Amino acid sequence: MTKNITTLILKQNYPILENLIEMIAKDHNLNVDELKKTYLGELKEYKKKRSRAKGILNGYSVFLADKEIDQQIRKENTNLSFGEISQIKGKMWKELPDEEKENYRNKAKELNTEKSDKND
């Protein structure tokens, strides 16, 4: 719960922080771009680290991890490398109907909720 609140606060306050930095830079004759790069860059890095730490899943990542899809591809193409299989999966995802993509997205939401509940 706390993690979700932190992310929400960061998302909502980013424009406010950006405007504040611009005002401070103007008032003190400082370089706006450097200040933004320093302070907002740190904020962006924090957000990236948080999302990686959470291991947030999306529909595509759940699709890639689907063992049935993997077995089907390997059965049809026994001598392909991991990279070649990944390319096939990418093409399959692009061609997948929106209803099926939505099923994977819903599974991802469920898994993310379960992870979030375990971590709180």
Secondary structure, DSSP 8 states (H G I E B T S, - for coil): -HHHHHHHHHHHHHHHHHHHHHHHHHHTT--HHHHIIIIIHHHHHHHHHHHHHHT---HHHHHHT-HHHHHHHHHH-TT--HHHHHHHHHHHHHHS-HHHHHHHHHHHHHHHHHHHHHH-
